[in-house]
Amino acid sequence: MNTTQTFQRNAGFFTFFLSGFCGISAGIVVTLLQEAYGFRYSMTGTLLSFMNMGNLLAGFIAGILPAKIGMKSTVALLSAGYGIGYLFMGLSGWAILLMAAFFLVGTARGSAINTCTVLVSDNSKSRAKGLNLLHGCFALGALLCPFAIRAAEGKSFRLPMLILALCGFLMWSVFLITPMEYSHGKNSPPTDWSFFKSKKFWRIAGLLFCQTGAETSVAGWVITYFKDSGIISPQLSPYAVTIMWSGTLIARMLIAFVLPIRKVYSAMITMSIGAIIFYLGLMAAHTQGAAILLLFAYAFAMAGMNPTIMSCAGKMTTVTSVGILLPISSIGTILMSWLVGIIAEHSSISIGMASNLILYVGMLLFSIAIKRLPELKGN
């Protein structure tokens, strides 16, 4: 690789670390806002859904707008959402402003996923290893965010949001100085839409819909679930995210450096089965120790799923195709974040969380469907 390619890849790693820190923090911040302003479950779910709507819109824009105004301008426009969104959260408790803030945070997260995936996959010798390292960086940021928020919260209720805003503006600044070769204009290559005819593409899209919908819903609601159900003590429940992302980080590093995945389609089936088993166990856990162990095991089982899905897309991983895949997956996150809140409002938080099992079963079925494609048998 040349110097520019190395810079692009490393910029992708660093900005995705910051995105992990800022993106997963939203699940903790929403509980702080819930406590401060007395929000009901339905309002909490609405805020998380607005974040996922922003993620959805950013995915579409990031796939289409670069052909009009260029990659750099598109990323600069969308990735400012973390800084602006968290700044809004730190300044006001108005519901309408908080909805806009979570929407902006979602646009930044969606932009970061799209941009970093392309930067790393296009500049790594091994696509699978590069993407697992990329998602490992995200997991590291997610792992550290509860500690930073807890430390800042002790000094001021608004300080965590202001720190997150600074991190968001840092990510935006790094994107601004990163060379991006994706151009626009008369000399740019025509957009390749051939992936629309691929059965593999649409089955991957369905798999991502289920995987990101369930995983994001769990990440957004797990703190509220543990806190309100009383399974984990109020002092420990904010660190549920750390437990979850510790398992994710360890698993992704093992996949990247120790136990590389060779048969990706068989591996996705195995990971889906593991996720179902451990999530069922998590929902049945009634003691703190069991809940912690099962949350870690669930995260470990799910860790390699997203990067493996993206790596098996192969040559279909372009700015345009990722700009279609990620919004499809975002629809799952919008629906589940909202649905868990509605079910919790009218029934219980436990039943709301259990509804995620529908998507885990869907994840298994799509994994089997992909493996059964004639050209992929034996993988």
Secondary structure, DSSP 8 states (H G I E B T S, - for coil): --HHHHHHHHHHHHHHHHHHHHHHHHHHHHHHHHHHHT--HHHHHHHHHHHHHHHHHHHHHHHHTHHHH-HHHHHHHHTTHHHHHHHHHHH---HHHHHHHHHHHHHHHHHHHHHHHHHHHTT-SSHHHHHHHHHHHHHHHHHHHHHHHHHHHTT-SSHHHHHHHHHHHHHHHHHHHS------STTS-----GGGG-HHHHHHHHHHHHHHHHHHHHHHHHHHHHHHH-SS-TTTGGGHHHHHHHHHHHHHHHHHHTS--SSHHHHHHHHHHHHHHHHHHHHH--SHHHHHHHHHHHHHHHTTHHHHHHHHTGGG-SHHHHHHHHHHHHHHHHHHHHHHHHHHHHT-HHHHHHTTHHHHHHHHHHHHHHHTSGGGTT-
